[in-house]
Amino acid sequence: MLRIAALLIVVGLCAGCASSASEGWTKAGATKEQANKDSADCLFEAQTVRPGGPAGPAITVDQVKYRQCMANRGYTAGPPK
């Protein structure tokens, strides 16, 4: 249970990093809540968790896979037009 909680925290932190690294993602008709959920789902799909050392697991996010996932869901990068 503790591992799941830690993983959810890391995914949340990654979601913040991904959204702040770009201008954001937009999709006509999508609410902010839906966009956040889709972003979190794509981050989860794009991550790789490897056993780590004393600090815990090493988690990396494949940005290309993340961006492709968001595009496949109908989002475009950048501010609304």
C-alpha positions as CSV (number, residue, x, y, z in Angstrom):
1,M,0.0,0.0,0.0
2,L,2.9,2.3,0.8
3,R,4.4,1.7,-2.6
4,I,1.1,2.6,-4.3
5,A,0.9,5.8,-2.3
6,A,4.5,6.7,-3.2
7,L,3.9,6.0,-6.9
8,L,0.8,8.2,-6.9
9,I,2.8,11.0,-5.3
10,V,5.5,10.7,-7.9
11,V,3.0,10.6,-10.8
12,G,1.4,13.8,-9.4
13,L,4.8,15.5,-9.2
14,C,5.6,14.4,-12.8
15,A,2.2,15.7,-13.9
16,G,3.2,19.1,-12.5
17,C,6.5,19.0,-14.2
18,A,5.1,18.0,-17.5
19,S,2.4,20.7,-17.5
20,S,4.9,23.4,-16.4
21,A,7.5,22.4,-19.0
22,S,5.3,23.3,-21.9
23,E,2.5,25.9,-22.6
24,G,0.0,23.2,-21.6
25,W,-2.4,21.0,-23.6
26,T,-5.7,22.0,-25.1
27,K,-8.6,20.1,-26.5
28,A,-11.9,21.5,-27.6
29,G,-14.6,20.7,-25.1
30,A,-12.3,19.2,-22.5
31,T,-12.6,20.4,-19.0
32,K,-9.5,21.2,-16.9
33,E,-10.3,18.2,-14.8
34,Q,-10.4,15.9,-17.9
35,A,-7.2,17.3,-19.3
36,N,-5.5,16.7,-15.9
37,K,-6.8,13.1,-15.8
38,D,-5.7,12.5,-19.4
39,S,-2.3,14.0,-18.6
40,A,-1.8,11.8,-15.5
41,D,-2.9,8.7,-17.4
42,C,-0.4,9.5,-20.2
43,L,2.3,10.1,-17.7
44,F,1.6,6.8,-16.1
45,E,1.7,5.0,-19.5
46,A,5.0,6.8,-20.4
47,Q,6.9,6.1,-17.2
48,T,9.4,3.4,-16.5
49,V,10.1,2.4,-12.9
50,R,13.4,0.7,-12.2
51,P,14.6,-0.6,-8.9
52,G,16.7,2.0,-7.2
53,G,19.2,2.2,-4.5
54,P,18.6,3.4,-0.9
55,A,16.6,6.4,-2.1
56,G,14.0,4.1,-3.7
57,P,12.9,3.4,-7.3
58,A,14.1,5.4,-10.2
59,I,11.2,6.7,-12.3
60,T,11.7,8.2,-15.8
61,V,9.1,9.5,-18.2
62,D,9.5,9.1,-21.9
63,Q,8.5,12.6,-23.1
64,V,8.0,11.4,-26.7
65,K,5.6,8.7,-25.6
66,Y,3.8,11.1,-23.3
67,R,3.3,13.7,-26.1
68,Q,2.2,11.0,-28.5
69,C,-0.4,9.7,-25.9
70,M,-1.8,13.2,-25.4
71,A,-1.9,13.8,-29.2
72,N,-3.7,10.4,-29.6
73,R,-6.3,11.7,-27.1
74,G,-6.9,14.7,-29.3
75,Y,-4.8,17.3,-27.4
76,T,-2.5,19.9,-29.0
77,A,0.4,21.5,-27.2
78,G,0.3,25.2,-26.5
79,P,-2.2,27.8,-25.3
80,P,-5.8,27.9,-26.6
81,K,-6.1,29.6,-30.0
